[in-house]
Structures are given as structure tokens and as C-alpha cells.
């Protein structure tokens, strides 16, 4: 059965992890893996998560199956957090949410949903987009296309070109957006641009699908939810894939959710039955430890406030690192302009390096990143940022 099988090329990120782990250089830096790191280079468990986990452990009485939708309290709390408690789609009962194994699970369930209800749909993705997007939608049997997004020369948004492409989209097309903190380029539309994008979606009638993996990491919880709330206000239908991996730092717990908005409560309820059927076919029953923790946090005022302060701390640290990195690059006498790093947001940015320069960083300095020179800003700290800047100056 397996004699004819050839090895699949390894994921570039997984290759970086392996190479970094095997490198004995004490100055080595991993800029590839997409997790938040603190000043000590660790990915800490948030204090709110520790406290909620203690409550969960002391109150949970069974490990029995919970059913495909998962933890109801989590589903309702994450829906209110993202769409807003006063959202019309909530008062009209037009949104349904099901927990999933991470944001990736939400994306795959969303892709399977599109294939089930609109099998000839084309999914339009930004150029560039998260690498796994390129795999998830074709794996579900969907056609994909790309729309202009990032200008590598100016490290800015190709807004006019993007809008010109989206104006040609029609009902039956699905357009995938990043809610905030675009991965991999770090460039997001402004609030005014989101108004124009969502107006266009409502006018053209294509279905927006939003990937929300970094809520709270750009400007704040309310601010980062703007894009989704505008789509919800203006468009009759929406698919949302959300993740709690980053903003709750529960990466290995695999906490995500898929939310769908229908034109009516009845339509949304019908779509929910399709989602439950698809998840039953896929992973049957969801894990509930991580969602149970977040359910507790979001239903406890004190823990919610603690969580918000911890998210603010992570966001401020990342933004501070962007500023520090630009300042140190300038102080090192590097002539190339890297000021765009301060104008971008979230954990990721492209440095605009060639593959040869990325290779030199790895081979000469033990600094690891993918060939696109996308770096995780949160991987920098006081002990490695000067070493990186010196290496950067050498390879430029």
C-alpha cells in the first residue's frame, strides 16, 4: 500500500524549528516560529489562564463528551466579545458559533462548509497570505485565486489595486480577509479603508470570510474587531474563523471557533446543522479544556480585566520592539529605510531581504527565519536585538 509513497516536503517553519534546535551556537535566534515570547524568550502561561485553570480543575466533574458545538459558555462569550454585546446580528439571532480545534480547525470547517453549500465557489486570498491558507482551501476541494494586497517595494497596502480586483467579484465568490495584524506582512487597512472594503462587499454581494487570529494585538480588542463588526453590520452573510491561541496564549490547547451569520435566524440555524455534521465527520467531538478555561475568564469580571491587561502588555511590548528595532537599525548606520516596521502591527513583518541574505543570516550568524524574510518581532529582546542588527548590517 505504501511502497509507492514519496516523502512530502517539510513545512518551512517546521524545518526552521529542527535546524534551530540542533544549532549549538549560544547566540542563535529563532525569528520564524509564530508564538509570542517575553523578554526572557519564553512563551508564558498568562496569569488569568492559571487562575481559571485552577477553578476548572476544582469544579469539573466529568471528562465525558460534550457534543460537536463544544462549550456553550465559550461559544456565547467569544461571539459577544467579537461582534459586541449590542450587535444587531446578536439581537436578531442571526449568528451561530461552534468551537473548533484552533483557528486552523475553524478555517478547515469553514472551507468544508463552503464546499458543502456552494461547491463551485472560488475563494480569493490576499497576496501574500498565511501559508496554510494555500493548503486548507484546495484540500477541501475549492478553487482559489489571489487579489493584490502587499507592495514589497514600499512595504505598504496596495489598496487601489485590491479594490479594483474586488470590484469584479460577484455572488458565489468568497473573499478571505485578515481581521487585523496581517500574517505575514503586518500591514492592515485603516479604519477608513475597512469602511470602503465592507461597503464594496455589501454592494458586490460576494461572501466575506474573515480570519481573526490576533484580536487585541494591533490596537485593542474593540479596535481590532472593527472589520468583523463592519462586515456584520453591512453584509447579510459572513463566515468568521477566530483563534484564541495568541491573545490567550493557549497555543497547545487548540482553541478556536467558527461563526456564521445568516440572512435570518432560521437560515443561521440551518447552517449550524451543516457545521455540526461536518465536524462530526471530521473530528467528531471537540476538546474542551482550553475552551473551558476561556469560558471561565470571560464570565468573571476580575479575570476578564486581568486578561485585558495581559493582552495590553503583550501588544505594547511588540509595538515597543518595533520602535526599538528601527531606532537601533538607524543608529547602526544602516542606510536602508526600515521605518515601515513602526507603521505595521502584530507579530510579523517582512524585512525585504533576499534568499541569499536570509541564508547568510542563518549560516554565518545562526539567525533563523523563512526564505521570505518574514520575522516574528516578538522574538527580539534586550539580549539579542543588538546581535541581530549587527548581523543585518553585515548581510545588507
PyMOL commands that set and color helices and strands:
alter all, ss='L'
color gray80, all
select helices_A, chain A and resi 12-22+47-59+72-83+88-91+102-117+133-139+159-166+191-204+221-224+226-234+251-253+265-282+289-298+301-331+340-343+355-365+377-379+385-395
alter helices_A, ss='H'
color red, helices_A
select strands_A, chain A and resi 29-30+95-101+122-127+143-148+150-151+156-157+173-178+207-212+238-243+255-261+348-350+367-368+374-376
alter strands_A, ss='S'
color yellow, strands_A
deselect
rebuild
show_as cartoon
